[in-house]
Amino acid sequence: MITIEKIKRSYDRYAVKYDTGTDLQRRLADKLISVVRSDYVGARHALPLRVLDVGCGTGYLTSRLNAIGCDISFGMLSCAKNNICRGTLQRAPTFIQSDANRLPFATGSFDLVVSNAAYQWVNSLLAAFKEVKRVLKNEGKFYFVVFGKNTLWQLQSVCGDIKIASSNFPDEKALSTALHDAGFKITSMETFGYEKYYKDLWELLSSLKNIGSTSTENKNIAGLGWRKTLEQINNLYLEKFGSENGIPVTYEAFLIKTSYE
């Protein structure tokens, strides 16, 4: 079972490499930014005065929406602050370390809550969404991107019971149910599918490590046994899905806009 502590350790460990392997996350963040700006600025409204970015990572989305950023990983927040010092962020936001299930903010603090590729890591979507509802003002909005169930499906199909990457991705039904039960109404849900090729399993795993998306559930398989297991998975992956371009990996993402029920 995936745990908050495992997620925290994983992101702390690979935080310094995160920005080198997040082209997809950046593309999704740009889509989210475009939607927010279209809905507010495009409707001749100013951006909300108080915006919270949950699971802010290294601060890309946070700075562009002039938000307050929170993340469970101290390593990620350190990288975000370093990005400010290097001038790679457009603004200098406030960053706070916190768990998405226990947001350290007063009830009714924000006009808008956003999040990019974070909620697939929480143990309880309902608990996390209830926290968002709590910190939003009346008539507040919640816009977020989350990776969906079809993400990494090729890898999952060749791994069987061996967990070498997270499989904690929600489907549309789980998201819809949790949002409804938390008191939100979905006003829009877009689905995006991406396919990316890697040379082999090791290049894929290196990419997943750099963004913190790896499993720590197989420590009973160690040393040469683990290497042999990975070689078997790589060979099966190549046999089932390989081409001259390498091995394909599917990423599915939902961009969801909500308002109060």
PLY file of the C-alpha trace (Angstrom):
ply
format ascii 1.0
element vertex 261
property float x
property float y
property float z
element edge 260
property int vertex1
property int vertex2
end_header
0.00 0.00 0.00
1.23 3.47 -0.88
1.76 5.67 2.19
2.23 9.39 2.72
5.64 8.78 4.28
6.79 6.77 1.25
5.64 9.52 -1.09
7.39 12.14 1.01
10.68 10.18 1.04
10.49 9.52 -2.67
9.98 13.18 -3.58
12.59 14.34 -1.08
15.10 11.93 -2.64
14.58 12.99 -6.25
13.59 16.63 -5.79
16.80 18.04 -7.29
16.18 16.06 -10.52
12.44 16.67 -10.70
12.54 19.56 -13.16
14.65 17.54 -15.64
11.90 14.95 -16.13
8.68 16.92 -15.93
7.96 17.97 -19.51
4.53 16.33 -19.33
3.72 17.93 -15.96
4.74 21.32 -17.37
2.45 20.85 -20.36
-0.43 19.95 -18.06
0.36 22.91 -15.79
0.27 25.21 -18.82
-3.18 23.85 -19.74
-4.39 24.50 -16.20
-2.94 28.02 -16.22
-4.65 28.71 -19.55
-8.02 27.53 -18.21
-7.73 29.66 -15.07
-6.75 32.76 -16.99
-9.47 32.21 -19.57
-12.18 31.79 -16.94
-11.13 34.81 -14.91
-9.19 37.28 -17.06
-11.06 36.22 -20.20
-14.33 36.94 -18.42
-12.94 40.37 -17.49
-12.37 39.38 -13.90
-9.07 39.75 -12.13
-7.39 36.57 -10.97
-8.64 35.60 -7.49
-6.93 37.44 -4.69
-6.16 34.25 -2.76
-5.04 31.14 -4.64
-3.68 27.92 -3.10
-1.59 25.41 -5.08
-1.75 21.95 -3.43
1.23 19.69 -4.18
3.13 22.63 -5.64
6.39 20.77 -6.27
9.10 23.15 -7.46
6.73 26.09 -7.84
6.07 26.32 -11.59
2.28 26.62 -11.32
2.43 28.49 -8.02
4.45 31.40 -9.35
2.43 31.79 -12.54
-0.85 32.11 -10.65
0.63 34.20 -7.83
-0.50 31.50 -5.41
0.53 30.16 -2.04
2.16 26.78 -2.54
2.07 23.78 -0.23
3.75 20.40 -0.62
4.47 17.46 1.66
8.09 17.26 0.46
10.62 19.55 2.12
13.02 18.72 -0.73
10.57 19.98 -3.32
9.97 23.19 -1.40
13.73 23.74 -1.07
14.05 23.44 -4.85
11.16 25.88 -5.29
12.91 28.42 -3.06
16.18 27.87 -4.94
14.32 28.53 -8.19
13.26 31.89 -6.77
16.87 32.72 -5.89
18.02 31.77 -9.40
15.25 33.86 -10.93
13.63 30.95 -12.78
10.23 31.63 -11.20
8.21 34.59 -12.39
7.22 35.63 -8.88
8.31 34.85 -5.33
5.41 32.94 -3.76
5.02 31.74 -0.19
5.69 28.01 0.28
4.47 25.91 3.20
5.15 22.25 3.97
1.89 20.36 4.54
-0.09 17.22 3.80
-3.01 17.58 1.38
-5.24 15.85 3.95
-4.40 18.42 6.64
-4.07 21.85 5.09
-2.72 24.39 7.61
-5.12 27.16 6.66
-8.24 28.62 8.23
-11.67 27.75 6.93
-12.72 29.95 4.01
-9.22 31.26 3.27
-9.06 30.98 -0.54
-10.96 32.04 -3.64
-9.41 29.33 -5.81
-7.55 26.07 -5.13
-5.47 24.53 -7.92
-3.34 21.43 -8.17
-1.30 19.74 -10.89
-0.57 15.99 -10.82
-0.74 15.58 -7.05
-4.02 13.97 -6.04
-3.15 10.54 -7.47
-0.80 10.18 -4.48
-3.31 10.74 -1.66
-4.67 7.76 0.29
-8.20 9.20 0.47
-9.53 11.40 -2.31
-12.60 12.18 -0.22
-10.59 13.36 2.79
-8.32 15.49 0.59
-11.23 17.04 -1.32
-13.05 17.81 1.94
-9.99 19.77 3.03
-10.11 21.76 -0.19
-13.81 22.48 0.39
-13.04 23.61 3.95
-10.37 26.15 2.98
-12.36 27.59 0.08
-14.54 30.64 0.49
-18.22 30.42 -0.39
-18.52 30.30 -4.19
-14.83 29.35 -4.39
-13.54 27.19 -7.25
-11.36 24.07 -7.34
-9.44 23.34 -10.58
-6.97 20.48 -10.79
-5.15 17.98 -12.99
-4.73 14.37 -11.90
-3.24 11.33 -13.63
-5.87 8.71 -14.46
-6.19 4.94 -14.29
-4.81 4.27 -17.77
-1.46 5.85 -16.89
1.39 3.32 -17.25
-1.07 0.58 -18.26
1.52 -1.17 -20.47
3.97 -1.32 -17.58
1.33 -2.60 -15.17
0.25 -5.30 -17.62
3.75 -6.80 -17.88
4.61 -6.47 -14.19
1.83 -8.66 -12.80
2.12 -8.68 -9.02
5.53 -6.98 -9.05
5.22 -3.31 -8.10
7.95 -1.20 -9.65
5.88 1.96 -10.11
2.80 3.39 -8.51
-0.57 2.03 -9.65
-2.52 4.41 -7.40
-4.20 6.24 -10.28
-7.94 7.00 -9.92
-10.56 6.50 -12.61
-13.31 8.92 -13.58
-15.88 7.26 -11.34
-13.68 7.44 -8.23
-12.96 11.11 -8.86
-16.59 12.00 -9.54
-17.83 10.16 -6.45
-15.24 11.69 -4.12
-15.88 15.20 -5.43
-19.64 14.83 -5.09
-19.36 13.43 -1.56
-17.05 16.31 -0.60
-19.66 18.83 -1.74
-18.36 19.78 -5.20
-20.13 19.93 -8.55
-18.05 19.09 -11.61
-18.49 21.83 -14.19
-15.96 20.44 -16.67
-13.82 17.32 -17.05
-11.36 17.01 -19.94
-9.35 13.87 -20.61
-5.89 14.02 -22.14
-3.90 11.06 -23.43
-0.18 11.14 -24.09
2.19 8.47 -25.39
5.92 8.64 -24.87
8.66 6.23 -25.97
11.65 5.08 -23.96
14.66 3.08 -25.08
14.04 0.34 -22.52
12.67 -0.31 -19.04
15.68 1.24 -17.32
15.27 4.56 -19.13
11.59 4.53 -18.17
12.36 3.76 -14.52
14.97 6.51 -14.42
12.36 8.97 -15.69
9.81 7.80 -13.12
12.36 8.07 -10.31
13.13 11.65 -11.26
9.49 12.58 -10.70
9.07 10.48 -7.55
6.79 7.87 -9.16
8.33 4.63 -7.99
7.27 1.86 -5.67
9.10 0.74 -2.55
7.01 -2.38 -2.01
9.43 -5.02 -3.34
12.35 -4.82 -0.95
12.07 -8.59 -0.44
13.46 -8.93 -3.98
17.05 -7.76 -3.76
20.41 -7.88 -5.48
20.73 -10.17 -8.49
17.18 -11.41 -7.98
15.82 -7.91 -8.51
18.05 -7.37 -11.54
16.83 -10.62 -13.06
13.21 -9.67 -12.40
13.70 -6.32 -14.15
15.35 -8.04 -17.13
12.38 -10.39 -17.44
9.94 -7.47 -17.29
11.98 -5.53 -19.87
12.03 -8.50 -22.26
8.28 -9.05 -21.90
7.61 -5.32 -22.41
9.67 -5.34 -25.61
7.96 -8.51 -26.81
4.42 -7.22 -26.24
4.73 -3.52 -27.06
8.21 -2.78 -28.41
8.89 -1.15 -31.78
11.75 0.57 -33.54
10.96 3.60 -31.36
11.44 1.65 -28.12
8.74 0.88 -25.56
5.59 3.03 -25.44
4.18 4.44 -22.21
0.68 5.87 -21.94
-0.15 8.76 -19.63
-3.77 9.71 -19.00
-4.73 12.94 -17.27
-8.00 14.59 -16.25
-8.37 18.37 -16.03
-11.32 18.97 -13.74
-13.13 22.21 -12.89
-15.51 22.26 -9.94
-17.68 24.62 -7.98
-19.81 24.30 -4.84
-22.56 21.66 -5.08
0 1
1 2
2 3
3 4
4 5
5 6
6 7
7 8
8 9
9 10
10 11
11 12
12 13
13 14
14 15
15 16
16 17
17 18
18 19
19 20
20 21
21 22
22 23
23 24
24 25
25 26
26 27
27 28
28 29
29 30
30 31
31 32
32 33
33 34
34 35
35 36
36 37
37 38
38 39
39 40
40 41
41 42
42 43
43 44
44 45
45 46
46 47
47 48
48 49
49 50
50 51
51 52
52 53
53 54
54 55
55 56
56 57
57 58
58 59
59 60
60 61
61 62
62 63
63 64
64 65
65 66
66 67
67 68
68 69
69 70
70 71
71 72
72 73
73 74
74 75
75 76
76 77
77 78
78 79
79 80
80 81
81 82
82 83
83 84
84 85
85 86
86 87
87 88
88 89
89 90
90 91
91 92
92 93
93 94
94 95
95 96
96 97
97 98
98 99
99 100
100 101
101 102
102 103
103 104
104 105
105 106
106 107
107 108
108 109
109 110
110 111
111 112
112 113
113 114
114 115
115 116
116 117
117 118
118 119
119 120
120 121
121 122
122 123
123 124
124 125
125 126
126 127
127 128
128 129
129 130
130 131
131 132
132 133
133 134
134 135
135 136
136 137
137 138
138 139
139 140
140 141
141 142
142 143
143 144
144 145
145 146
146 147
147 148
148 149
149 150
150 151
151 152
152 153
153 154
154 155
155 156
156 157
157 158
158 159
159 160
160 161
161 162
162 163
163 164
164 165
165 166
166 167
167 168
168 169
169 170
170 171
171 172
172 173
173 174
174 175
175 176
176 177
177 178
178 179
179 180
180 181
181 182
182 183
183 184
184 185
185 186
186 187
187 188
188 189
189 190
190 191
191 192
192 193
193 194
194 195
195 196
196 197
197 198
198 199
199 200
200 201
201 202
202 203
203 204
204 205
205 206
206 207
207 208
208 209
209 210
210 211
211 212
212 213
213 214
214 215
215 216
216 217
217 218
218 219
219 220
220 221
221 222
222 223
223 224
224 225
225 226
226 227
227 228
228 229
229 230
230 231
231 232
232 233
233 234
234 235
235 236
236 237
237 238
238 239
239 240
240 241
241 242
242 243
243 244
244 245
245 246
246 247
247 248
248 249
249 250
250 251
251 252
252 253
253 254
254 255
255 256
256 257
257 258
258 259
259 260
